[in-house]
Protein backbone atom coordinates (compact mmCIF):
# COMPACT_ATOMS: atom_id res chain seq x y z
CA UNK A 1 0.00 0.00 0.00
CA UNK A 2 1.49 3.35 -1.05
CA UNK A 3 1.92 6.19 1.38
CA UNK A 4 -0.81 8.81 1.57
CA UNK A 5 0.42 12.33 0.98
CA UNK A 6 -1.80 15.40 1.14
CA UNK A 7 -0.79 19.02 0.54
CA UNK A 8 -2.50 21.57 2.78
CA UNK A 9 -2.39 25.34 2.76
CA UNK A 10 -4.25 28.31 4.23
CA UNK A 11 -4.04 31.99 3.32
CA UNK A 12 -5.30 35.21 4.89
CA UNK A 13 -4.61 38.95 4.67
CA UNK A 14 -3.70 41.49 7.32
CA UNK A 15 -5.66 44.77 7.14
CA UNK A 16 -3.00 46.42 9.31
CA UNK A 17 -0.18 45.69 6.85
CA UNK A 18 -1.74 46.98 3.63
CA UNK A 19 -3.58 43.67 3.10
CA UNK A 20 -0.33 41.70 2.96
CA UNK A 21 -1.00 38.05 2.12
CA UNK A 22 0.03 35.39 4.64
CA UNK A 23 0.39 31.67 3.90
CA UNK A 24 0.77 28.60 6.08
CA UNK A 25 1.41 25.40 4.13
CA UNK A 26 2.29 21.76 4.67
CA UNK A 27 3.52 20.43 1.33
CA UNK A 28 4.33 16.78 0.70
CA UNK A 29 4.22 16.65 -3.08
CA UNK A 30 4.06 20.28 -4.20
CA UNK A 31 6.40 21.26 -7.03
CA UNK A 32 6.77 24.88 -8.11
CA UNK A 33 7.56 25.64 -11.73
CA UNK A 34 10.07 28.39 -12.47
CA UNK A 35 8.43 31.68 -11.51
CA UNK A 36 9.05 34.98 -9.77
CA UNK A 37 7.12 37.26 -7.42
CA UNK A 38 6.30 40.90 -7.97
CA UNK A 39 6.30 41.24 -4.20
CA UNK A 40 8.73 40.02 -1.53
CA UNK A 41 8.38 36.42 -0.31
CA UNK A 42 9.56 36.17 3.29
CA UNK A 43 9.03 33.37 5.76
CA UNK A 44 10.24 30.53 7.95
CA UNK A 45 10.58 26.81 7.32
CA UNK A 46 9.19 25.03 10.37
CA UNK A 47 10.15 21.48 9.46
CA UNK A 48 11.28 19.29 6.60
CA UNK A 49 13.15 20.71 3.64
CA UNK A 50 12.35 22.47 0.38
CA UNK A 51 14.76 22.10 -2.50
CA UNK A 52 15.20 25.59 -3.93
CA UNK A 53 16.87 26.62 -7.20
CA UNK A 54 17.26 30.21 -8.39
CA UNK A 55 18.91 31.89 -11.34
CA UNK A 56 18.57 28.54 -13.19
CA UNK A 57 21.71 27.13 -11.63
CA UNK A 58 22.23 27.82 -7.95
CA UNK A 59 20.62 25.37 -5.53
CA UNK A 60 20.12 26.26 -1.88
CA UNK A 61 18.02 23.84 0.15
CA UNK A 62 15.66 25.40 2.68
CA UNK A 63 15.83 23.13 5.75
CA UNK A 64 13.73 23.42 8.87
CA UNK A 65 14.81 26.39 10.98
CA UNK A 66 15.94 28.49 8.02
CA UNK A 67 14.51 31.79 6.78
CA UNK A 68 13.42 32.52 3.20
CA UNK A 69 14.20 36.05 1.95
CA UNK A 70 13.20 36.21 -1.72
CA UNK A 71 13.31 39.60 -3.41
CA UNK A 72 10.94 40.60 -6.23
CA UNK A 73 11.98 39.40 -9.68
CA UNK A 74 14.15 36.48 -8.50
CA UNK A 75 13.27 33.53 -10.76
CA UNK A 76 13.14 30.31 -8.76
CA UNK A 77 11.59 26.87 -8.51
CA UNK A 78 11.07 24.41 -5.68
CA UNK A 79 10.10 20.87 -4.74
CA UNK A 80 10.27 18.58 -1.68
CA UNK A 81 13.84 18.27 -0.45
CA UNK A 82 13.02 15.11 1.48
CA UNK A 83 10.33 12.42 1.48
CA UNK A 84 8.15 14.18 4.07
CA UNK A 85 8.18 17.49 2.19
CA UNK A 86 8.21 20.72 4.15
CA UNK A 87 6.04 22.98 6.28
CA UNK A 88 6.48 26.74 6.13
CA UNK A 89 4.88 30.09 6.94
CA UNK A 90 5.25 32.91 4.42
CA UNK A 91 4.17 36.52 3.94
CA UNK A 92 4.15 38.47 0.69
CA UNK A 93 4.40 42.23 1.32
CA UNK A 94 4.23 44.40 -1.80
CA UNK A 95 7.26 46.37 -2.92
CA UNK A 96 5.54 49.60 -1.90
CA UNK A 97 4.73 48.25 1.58
CA UNK A 98 8.37 47.26 2.07
CA UNK A 99 9.66 50.50 0.54
CA UNK A 100 7.60 52.54 3.02
CA UNK A 101 8.90 50.52 5.97
CA UNK A 102 12.51 50.72 4.78
CA UNK A 103 12.14 54.50 4.42
CA UNK A 104 10.76 54.74 7.96
CA UNK A 105 13.47 52.59 9.51
CA UNK A 106 16.58 53.42 7.51
CA UNK A 107 15.75 56.72 5.83
CA UNK A 108 16.44 55.10 2.46
CA UNK A 109 14.17 55.89 -0.48
CA UNK A 110 15.23 52.99 -2.72
CA UNK A 111 14.04 49.38 -2.72
CA UNK A 112 16.86 47.12 -1.47
CA UNK A 113 17.24 43.43 -2.25
CA UNK A 114 18.42 40.61 -0.02
CA UNK A 115 21.92 39.21 -0.44
CA UNK A 116 20.78 35.58 -0.29
CA UNK A 117 17.35 33.92 -0.58
CA UNK A 118 18.00 31.45 2.25
CA UNK A 119 19.64 32.33 5.59
CA UNK A 120 20.18 30.81 9.02
CA UNK A 121 19.11 33.50 11.50
CA UNK A 122 17.35 32.31 14.65
CA UNK A 123 16.51 35.80 15.91
CA UNK A 124 14.87 36.74 12.61
CA UNK A 125 13.12 33.35 12.53
CA UNK A 126 11.55 34.16 15.91
CA UNK A 127 10.50 37.67 14.84
CA UNK A 128 8.85 36.35 11.69
CA UNK A 129 7.10 33.62 13.66
CA UNK A 130 5.68 36.23 16.02
CA UNK A 131 4.55 38.43 13.13
CA UNK A 132 2.86 35.46 11.48
CA UNK A 133 1.14 34.52 14.73
CA UNK A 134 -0.20 38.04 15.32
CA UNK A 135 -1.48 38.33 11.74
CA UNK A 136 -3.87 35.42 12.30
CA UNK A 137 -5.38 36.68 15.58
CA UNK A 138 -8.50 38.79 15.13
CA UNK A 139 -7.98 40.51 18.51
CA UNK A 140 -4.50 41.79 17.62
CA UNK A 141 -4.15 45.54 18.04
CA UNK A 142 -2.81 47.29 14.92
CA UNK A 143 -0.17 48.98 17.06
CA UNK A 144 1.28 45.61 18.07
CA UNK A 145 1.47 44.09 14.61
CA UNK A 146 2.88 47.32 13.11
CA UNK A 147 5.58 47.44 15.79
CA UNK A 148 6.58 43.81 15.23
CA UNK A 149 6.57 44.34 11.45
CA UNK A 150 8.89 47.38 11.57
CA UNK A 151 11.31 45.64 13.94
CA UNK A 152 11.29 42.60 11.66
CA UNK A 153 12.03 44.77 8.62
CA UNK A 154 14.86 46.39 10.53
CA UNK A 155 16.41 43.03 11.45
CA UNK A 156 16.00 41.52 7.98
CA UNK A 157 17.42 44.38 5.95
CA UNK A 158 20.16 45.28 8.41
CA UNK A 159 21.52 41.75 8.63
CA UNK A 160 20.83 40.51 5.11
CA UNK A 161 20.79 43.55 2.82
CA UNK A 162 23.52 45.63 4.44
CA UNK A 163 21.33 48.61 5.39
CA UNK A 164 22.20 50.69 8.42
CA UNK A 165 19.98 52.74 10.70
CA UNK A 166 21.16 56.34 10.91
CA UNK A 167 21.86 57.11 14.54
CA UNK A 168 20.15 60.34 15.44
CA UNK A 169 19.77 61.80 18.90
CA UNK A 170 16.51 60.79 20.49
CA UNK A 171 14.42 63.83 21.18
CA UNK A 172 11.42 63.99 23.43
CA UNK A 173 9.58 66.17 20.97
CA UNK A 174 6.25 67.79 21.87
CA UNK A 175 4.74 65.53 19.23
CA UNK A 176 5.43 62.51 21.41
CA UNK A 177 3.24 63.95 24.14
CA UNK A 178 0.50 64.53 21.60
CA UNK A 179 0.84 60.89 20.54
CA UNK A 180 0.52 59.81 24.17
CA UNK A 181 -2.59 61.97 24.55
CA UNK A 182 -4.13 60.19 21.54
CA UNK A 183 -3.54 56.81 23.19
CA UNK A 184 -4.99 58.01 26.50
CA UNK A 185 -8.07 59.53 24.83
CA UNK A 186 -8.75 56.71 22.36
CA UNK A 187 -7.67 53.65 24.32
CA UNK A 188 -11.06 52.03 23.73
CA UNK A 189 -10.67 52.07 19.93
CA UNK A 190 -8.09 50.99 17.36
CA UNK A 191 -5.03 53.23 17.19
CA UNK A 192 -2.41 52.77 14.48
CA UNK A 193 1.26 53.64 14.42
CA UNK A 194 0.66 55.66 11.28
CA UNK A 195 -1.82 57.88 13.15
CA UNK A 196 0.64 58.42 16.00
CA UNK A 197 3.40 59.25 13.51
CA UNK A 198 1.24 61.90 11.86
CA UNK A 199 0.35 63.45 15.21
CA UNK A 200 3.98 63.41 16.38
CA UNK A 201 5.42 64.64 13.10
CA UNK A 202 7.85 61.72 12.99
CA UNK A 203 8.22 58.49 11.03
CA UNK A 204 6.60 55.34 12.38
CA UNK A 205 9.96 53.90 13.41
CA UNK A 206 10.99 57.16 15.10
CA UNK A 207 7.77 57.11 17.10
CA UNK A 208 8.42 53.51 18.08
CA UNK A 209 11.95 54.24 19.33
CA UNK A 210 11.40 57.67 20.81
CA UNK A 211 8.08 56.91 22.52
CA UNK A 212 9.79 54.13 24.47
CA UNK A 213 12.72 56.39 25.32
CA UNK A 214 10.35 59.10 26.58
CA UNK A 215 7.79 57.02 28.46
CA UNK A 216 9.47 53.69 29.17
CA UNK A 217 7.14 51.58 27.02
CA UNK A 218 6.59 51.23 23.27
CA UNK A 219 3.18 52.49 22.05
CA UNK A 220 1.40 49.13 22.07
CA UNK A 221 2.55 48.25 25.59
CA UNK A 222 1.55 51.73 26.75
CA UNK A 223 -1.91 51.27 25.23
CA UNK A 224 -2.32 47.95 27.03
CA UNK A 225 -1.22 49.60 30.28
CA UNK A 226 -3.83 52.36 29.86
CA UNK A 227 -6.57 49.80 29.23
CA UNK A 228 -5.57 47.76 32.28
CA UNK A 229 -5.47 50.89 34.43
CA UNK A 230 -8.94 52.02 33.30
CA UNK A 231 -10.35 48.49 33.59
CA UNK A 232 -9.00 48.11 37.12
CA UNK A 233 -10.81 51.25 38.22
CA UNK A 234 -14.07 50.00 36.67
CA UNK A 235 -13.78 46.57 38.29
CA UNK A 236 -13.15 48.16 41.68
CA UNK A 237 -16.29 50.25 41.20
CA UNK A 238 -18.34 47.10 40.72
CA UNK A 239 -18.79 47.07 36.94
CA UNK A 240 -19.43 43.65 35.30
CA UNK A 241 -16.27 42.16 33.82
CA UNK A 242 -17.61 41.64 30.30
CA UNK A 243 -18.91 45.23 30.16
CA UNK A 244 -15.59 46.51 31.46
CA UNK A 245 -13.60 44.65 28.81
CA UNK A 246 -15.73 46.10 26.01
CA UNK A 247 -15.69 49.62 27.47
CA UNK A 248 -11.90 49.94 27.66
CA UNK A 249 -11.12 48.36 24.26
CA UNK A 250 -10.25 44.73 24.93
CA UNK A 251 -11.52 42.23 22.35
CA UNK A 252 -13.32 40.25 25.05
CA UNK A 253 -13.11 39.29 28.71
CA UNK A 254 -10.46 36.63 28.06
CA UNK A 255 -8.28 39.24 26.36
CA UNK A 256 -8.63 41.50 29.40
CA UNK A 257 -7.80 38.63 31.75
CA UNK A 258 -4.56 37.86 29.91
CA UNK A 259 -3.56 41.53 30.02
CA UNK A 260 -4.28 41.75 33.76
CA UNK A 261 -2.29 38.62 34.50
CA UNK A 262 0.76 39.70 32.48
CA UNK A 263 0.67 43.29 33.81
CA UNK A 264 -0.59 43.00 37.39
CA UNK A 265 -0.10 39.35 38.26
CA UNK A 266 -3.76 38.72 39.08
CA UNK A 267 -7.01 38.43 37.13
CA UNK A 268 -9.99 40.82 36.98
CA UNK A 269 -12.09 38.10 38.60
CA UNK A 270 -9.75 37.92 41.56
CA UNK A 271 -9.85 41.68 41.89
CA UNK A 272 -13.66 41.68 41.80
CA UNK A 273 -13.85 39.02 44.52
CA UNK A 274 -11.46 41.02 46.68
C-alpha positions in Angstrom: 0.0 0.0 0.0 1.5 3.3 -1.0 1.9 6.2 1.4 -0.8 8.8 1.6 0.4 12.3 1.0 -1.8 15.4 1.1 -0.8 19.0 0.5 -2.5 21.6 2.8 -2.4 25.3 2.8 -4.2 28.3 4.2 -4.0 32.0 3.3 -5.3 35.2 4.9 -4.6 38.9 4.7 -3.7 41.5 7.3 -5.7 44.8 7.1 -3.0 46.4 9.3 -0.2 45.7 6.8 -1.7 47.0 3.6 -3.6 43.7 3.1 -0.3 41.7 3.0 -1.0 38.0 2.1 0.0 35.4 4.6 0.4 31.7 3.9 0.8 28.6 6.1 1.4 25.4 4.1 2.3 21.8 4.7 3.5 20.4 1.3 4.3 16.8 0.7 4.2 16.7 -3.1 4.1 20.3 -4.2 6.4 21.3 -7.0 6.8 24.9 -8.1 7.6 25.6 -11.7 10.1 28.4 -12.5 8.4 31.7 -11.5 9.0 35.0 -9.8 7.1 37.3 -7.4 6.3 40.9 -8.0 6.3 41.2 -4.2 8.7 40.0 -1.5 8.4 36.4 -0.3 9.6 36.2 3.3 9.0 33.4 5.8 10.2 30.5 7.9 10.6 26.8 7.3 9.2 25.0 10.4 10.2 21.5 9.5 11.3 19.3 6.6 13.1 20.7 3.6 12.3 22.5 0.4 14.8 22.1 -2.5 15.2 25.6 -3.9 16.9 26.6 -7.2 17.3 30.2 -8.4 18.9 31.9 -11.3 18.6 28.5 -13.2 21.7 27.1 -11.6 22.2 27.8 -8.0 20.6 25.4 -5.5 20.1 26.3 -1.9 18.0 23.8 0.2 15.7 25.4 2.7 15.8 23.1 5.8 13.7 23.4 8.9 14.8 26.4 11.0 15.9 28.5 8.0 14.5 31.8 6.8 13.4 32.5 3.2 14.2 36.0 1.9 13.2 36.2 -1.7 13.3 39.6 -3.4 10.9 40.6 -6.2 12.0 39.4 -9.7 14.2 36.5 -8.5 13.3 33.5 -10.8 13.1 30.3 -8.8 11.6 26.9 -8.5 11.1 24.4 -5.7 10.1 20.9 -4.7 10.3 18.6 -1.7 13.8 18.3 -0.4 13.0 15.1 1.5 10.3 12.4 1.5 8.1 14.2 4.1 8.2 17.5 2.2 8.2 20.7 4.1 6.0 23.0 6.3 6.5 26.7 6.1 4.9 30.1 6.9 5.3 32.9 4.4 4.2 36.5 3.9 4.2 38.5 0.7 4.4 42.2 1.3 4.2 44.4 -1.8 7.3 46.4 -2.9 5.5 49.6 -1.9 4.7 48.3 1.6 8.4 47.3 2.1 9.7 50.5 0.5 7.6 52.5 3.0 8.9 50.5 6.0 12.5 50.7 4.8 12.1 54.5 4.4 10.8 54.7 8.0 13.5 52.6 9.5 16.6 53.4 7.5 15.8 56.7 5.8 16.4 55.1 2.5 14.2 55.9 -0.5 15.2 53.0 -2.7 14.0 49.4 -2.7 16.9 47.1 -1.5 17.2 43.4 -2.3 18.4 40.6 0.0 21.9 39.2 -0.4 20.8 35.6 -0.3 17.4 33.9 -0.6 18.0 31.5 2.3 19.6 32.3 5.6 20.2 30.8 9.0 19.1 33.5 11.5 17.4 32.3 14.6 16.5 35.8 15.9 14.9 36.7 12.6 13.1 33.4 12.5 11.6 34.2 15.9 10.5 37.7 14.8 8.8 36.4 11.7 7.1 33.6 13.7 5.7 36.2 16.0 4.6 38.4 13.1 2.9 35.5 11.5 1.1 34.5 14.7 -0.2 38.0 15.3 -1.5 38.3 11.7 -3.9 35.4 12.3 -5.4 36.7 15.6 -8.5 38.8 15.1 -8.0 40.5 18.5 -4.5 41.8 17.6 -4.1 45.5 18.0 -2.8 47.3 14.9 -0.2 49.0 17.1 1.3 45.6 18.1 1.5 44.1 14.6 2.9 47.3 13.1 5.6 47.4 15.8 6.6 43.8 15.2 6.6 44.3 11.5 8.9 47.4 11.6 11.3 45.6 13.9 11.3 42.6 11.7 12.0 44.8 8.6 14.9 46.4 10.5 16.4 43.0 11.5 16.0 41.5 8.0 17.4 44.4 5.9 20.2 45.3 8.4 21.5 41.7 8.6 20.8 40.5 5.1 20.8 43.5 2.8 23.5 45.6 4.4 21.3 48.6 5.4 22.2 50.7 8.4 20.0 52.7 10.7 21.2 56.3 10.9 21.9 57.1 14.5 20.2 60.3 15.4 19.8 61.8 18.9 16.5 60.8 20.5 14.4 63.8 21.2 11.4 64.0 23.4 9.6 66.2 21.0 6.2 67.8 21.9 4.7 65.5 19.2 5.4 62.5 21.4 3.2 63.9 24.1 0.5 64.5 21.6 0.8 60.9 20.5 0.5 59.8 24.2 -2.6 62.0 24.5 -4.1 60.2 21.5 -3.5 56.8 23.2 -5.0 58.0 26.5 -8.1 59.5 24.8 -8.7 56.7 22.4 -7.7 53.7 24.3 -11.1 52.0 23.7 -10.7 52.1 19.9 -8.1 51.0 17.4 -5.0 53.2 17.2 -2.4 52.8 14.5 1.3 53.6 14.4 0.7 55.7 11.3 -1.8 57.9 13.2 0.6 58.4 16.0 3.4 59.3 13.5 1.2 61.9 11.9 0.4 63.4 15.2 4.0 63.4 16.4 5.4 64.6 13.1 7.8 61.7 13.0 8.2 58.5 11.0 6.6 55.3 12.4 10.0 53.9 13.4 11.0 57.2 15.1 7.8 57.1 17.1 8.4 53.5 18.1 11.9 54.2 19.3 11.4 57.7 20.8 8.1 56.9 22.5 9.8 54.1 24.5 12.7 56.4 25.3 10.4 59.1 26.6 7.8 57.0 28.5 9.5 53.7 29.2 7.1 51.6 27.0 6.6 51.2 23.3 3.2 52.5 22.1 1.4 49.1 22.1 2.5 48.2 25.6 1.6 51.7 26.8 -1.9 51.3 25.2 -2.3 47.9 27.0 -1.2 49.6 30.3 -3.8 52.4 29.9 -6.6 49.8 29.2 -5.6 47.8 32.3 -5.5 50.9 34.4 -8.9 52.0 33.3 -10.4 48.5 33.6 -9.0 48.1 37.1 -10.8 51.2 38.2 -14.1 50.0 36.7 -13.8 46.6 38.3 -13.2 48.2 41.7 -16.3 50.3 41.2 -18.3 47.1 40.7 -18.8 47.1 36.9 -19.4 43.7 35.3 -16.3 42.2 33.8 -17.6 41.6 30.3 -18.9 45.2 30.2 -15.6 46.5 31.5 -13.6 44.7 28.8 -15.7 46.1 26.0 -15.7 49.6 27.5 -11.9 49.9 27.7 -11.1 48.4 24.3 -10.2 44.7 24.9 -11.5 42.2 22.4 -13.3 40.2 25.1 -13.1 39.3 28.7 -10.5 36.6 28.1 -8.3 39.2 26.4 -8.6 41.5 29.4 -7.8 38.6 31.7 -4.6 37.9 29.9 -3.6 41.5 30.0 -4.3 41.8 33.8 -2.3 38.6 34.5 0.8 39.7 32.5 0.7 43.3 33.8 -0.6 43.0 37.4 -0.1 39.3 38.3 -3.8 38.7 39.1 -7.0 38.4 37.1 -10.0 40.8 37.0 -12.1 38.1 38.6 -9.7 37.9 41.6 -9.9 41.7 41.9 -13.7 41.7 41.8 -13.8 39.0 44.5 -11.5 41.0 46.7 
